[in-house]
Amino acid sequence: RIMPRGPTSRGLCSPKLAWHMAEVALLILAVLVLAHTPVVDARKSDLVIGAEYCFLGTGQTLYDHGVATAKLYPGLYAWSSMQKDATSPVDYSATDAFVQEYQRAGMQDFTMTIKLWDNALGASNWGIISSSDQRPKPEYEGAFSTWVQGLVERYDGDGVDDMPGLLHRVSRYEI
């Protein structure tokens, strides 16, 4: 992950840089699509190709071009994006849509990043100490823990409170 440092960035990825990284990822995807042939067929190889910062609408194309594992762009499902405040219900629509799309495409392996807040998308930072200290505020540590437990439970594939239609469990999480 690119982390520019400077007087205004405070060590965070700026919105301009985030969009630039997204453009680069889309350019790479365009090259793969234009090639019309997989780099490697993930279903017939020990080599595993994964994609990070994936967006909705790209699952089938990535899988068709040999990508076997994916990680959704974490800003799309940061805690502050999924839960508007500590007492609001958690909105799993973004994570559900991603897992459903990529599983329908054929992928069985995912990584989810546990992220509290994403400044690139303009989400509220209600639950964190500050934009430069993204730990949960002490009074929201319990709510954050409950959110993490709920996210893992929804995609663990144990049949309890799982996403409807879950085909394969999410087995990797990053913090």
C-alpha positions as CSV (number, residue, x, y, z in Angstrom):
1,R,0.0,0.0,0.0
2,I,1.4,3.4,-0.9
3,M,1.4,5.7,2.1
4,P,2.6,9.2,1.1
5,R,4.1,11.3,3.9
6,G,3.8,15.0,4.1
7,P,2.5,17.9,6.1
8,T,-1.1,17.6,4.8
9,S,-1.3,13.8,4.3
10,R,-0.6,12.8,7.9
11,G,0.5,9.4,6.5
12,L,-2.9,8.7,4.9
13,C,-3.5,8.0,1.3
14,S,-4.9,11.1,-0.3
15,P,-8.1,10.9,-2.3
16,K,-6.2,12.0,-5.5
17,L,-3.7,9.1,-4.9
18,A,-6.5,6.7,-4.2
19,W,-8.2,7.5,-7.5
20,H,-4.8,7.3,-9.3
21,M,-4.3,3.8,-7.9
22,A,-7.8,2.9,-9.0
23,E,-7.1,4.2,-12.5
24,V,-3.9,2.1,-12.7
25,A,-5.8,-1.0,-11.5
26,L,-8.4,-0.4,-14.3
27,L,-5.7,0.0,-16.8
28,I,-4.2,-3.3,-15.9
29,L,-7.7,-4.8,-16.1
30,A,-8.2,-3.3,-19.5
31,V,-4.9,-4.9,-20.7
32,L,-6.0,-8.3,-19.5
33,V,-9.4,-7.9,-21.2
34,L,-7.9,-6.8,-24.5
35,A,-5.5,-9.7,-24.4
36,H,-8.5,-12.1,-24.6
37,T,-6.4,-14.9,-23.0
38,P,-5.8,-15.7,-19.4
39,V,-2.4,-15.0,-18.1
40,V,-2.7,-18.4,-16.4
41,D,-5.7,-20.6,-15.9
42,A,-6.1,-20.6,-12.1
43,R,-8.1,-23.8,-12.3
44,K,-5.2,-25.7,-13.8
45,S,-2.1,-24.3,-12.1
46,D,-0.4,-24.2,-8.7
47,L,0.3,-20.6,-9.4
48,V,-2.4,-18.4,-7.8
49,I,-3.1,-14.9,-9.1
50,G,-5.0,-12.6,-6.9
51,A,-6.4,-9.1,-7.3
52,E,-6.6,-6.3,-4.7
53,Y,-8.8,-3.3,-4.6
54,C,-11.5,-5.0,-6.7
55,F,-14.7,-3.2,-7.5
56,L,-18.2,-4.6,-8.2
57,G,-18.7,-5.4,-11.9
58,T,-15.3,-7.0,-12.5
59,G,-15.6,-10.4,-10.9
60,Q,-16.3,-12.4,-14.1
61,T,-13.7,-10.6,-16.2
62,L,-11.0,-11.2,-13.5
63,Y,-11.9,-14.9,-13.1
64,D,-12.0,-15.4,-16.9
65,H,-8.5,-14.0,-17.1
66,G,-7.1,-16.4,-14.5
67,V,-7.6,-14.5,-11.2
68,A,-8.4,-17.0,-8.5
69,T,-8.6,-14.8,-5.3
70,A,-9.8,-11.3,-4.7
71,K,-9.9,-8.6,-2.1
72,L,-12.6,-5.9,-2.4
73,Y,-11.5,-2.3,-2.2
74,P,-11.7,-1.9,1.6
75,G,-13.1,1.6,1.5
76,L,-16.4,0.3,0.1
77,Y,-17.1,-1.6,3.4
78,A,-15.3,0.3,6.1
79,W,-17.0,0.3,9.5
80,S,-18.1,3.9,9.1
81,S,-19.6,3.1,5.7
82,M,-21.5,0.1,6.9
83,Q,-22.8,1.5,10.2
84,K,-23.8,5.1,10.4
85,D,-23.4,5.3,14.2
86,A,-22.9,2.9,17.1
87,T,-26.7,2.1,17.5
88,S,-27.6,1.8,13.8
89,P,-27.9,-1.6,12.1
90,V,-25.0,-2.8,10.0
91,D,-25.6,-2.6,6.2
92,Y,-24.0,-5.6,4.6
93,S,-25.2,-4.8,1.1
94,A,-21.8,-3.9,-0.3
95,T,-20.0,-6.9,1.1
96,D,-22.9,-9.2,0.1
97,A,-22.9,-7.9,-3.5
98,F,-19.2,-8.4,-3.8
99,V,-19.1,-12.0,-2.4
100,Q,-22.2,-13.0,-4.4
101,E,-20.8,-11.6,-7.7
102,Y,-17.3,-13.0,-7.3
103,Q,-18.7,-16.4,-6.2
104,R,-21.0,-16.6,-9.2
105,A,-18.0,-15.9,-11.4
106,G,-16.3,-18.9,-9.9
107,M,-14.0,-17.6,-7.2
108,Q,-13.8,-19.5,-4.0
109,D,-11.2,-17.5,-2.1
110,F,-11.5,-13.9,-0.7
111,T,-9.7,-11.6,1.6
112,M,-11.5,-8.9,3.6
113,T,-9.8,-6.0,5.2
114,I,-11.0,-4.8,8.6
115,K,-11.0,-1.0,8.2
116,L,-12.6,1.5,10.5
117,W,-12.8,4.5,8.1
118,D,-11.9,5.5,4.6
119,N,-11.2,9.1,3.9
120,A,-11.2,8.7,0.1
121,L,-15.0,8.1,-0.1
122,G,-16.0,10.9,2.3
123,A,-17.5,8.6,4.9
124,S,-18.2,9.9,8.4
125,N,-15.4,9.2,10.9
126,W,-17.8,9.1,13.9
127,G,-16.2,6.0,15.5
128,I,-12.5,6.8,15.3
129,I,-10.3,9.0,17.5
130,S,-9.2,11.2,14.5
131,S,-8.3,11.0,10.9
132,S,-4.6,10.5,11.9
133,D,-5.4,8.0,14.7
134,Q,-7.9,5.5,13.3
135,R,-8.3,3.4,16.4
136,P,-11.9,3.2,17.7
137,K,-12.8,5.8,20.3
138,P,-12.8,4.2,23.7
139,E,-16.6,4.5,24.0
140,Y,-17.0,2.7,20.7
141,E,-14.6,-0.2,21.2
142,G,-17.5,-2.5,22.0
143,A,-19.4,-1.4,18.9
144,F,-16.3,-2.0,16.8
145,S,-15.8,-5.4,18.2
146,T,-19.4,-6.3,17.6
147,W,-19.1,-5.1,14.0
148,V,-15.9,-7.2,13.4
149,Q,-17.6,-10.3,14.9
150,G,-20.7,-9.8,12.8
151,L,-18.7,-9.4,9.6
152,V,-16.7,-12.6,10.2
153,E,-19.8,-14.5,11.3
154,R,-21.7,-13.5,8.1
155,Y,-19.1,-15.0,5.8
156,D,-17.7,-17.9,7.9
157,G,-19.9,-20.6,6.3
158,D,-20.9,-22.3,9.5
159,G,-24.6,-22.0,8.7
160,V,-25.3,-19.5,11.6
161,D,-26.2,-16.0,10.5
162,D,-24.4,-16.5,7.2
163,M,-25.1,-14.4,4.1
164,P,-28.0,-15.9,2.2
165,G,-26.6,-18.0,-0.7
166,L,-23.0,-18.1,0.7
167,L,-21.2,-20.8,-1.3
168,H,-17.7,-20.5,0.1
169,R,-16.5,-19.1,3.4
170,V,-14.2,-16.1,3.6
171,S,-11.2,-17.4,5.4
172,R,-8.8,-14.5,5.4
173,Y,-9.1,-11.1,7.1
174,E,-6.6,-8.2,7.3
175,I,-6.4,-5.6,9.9
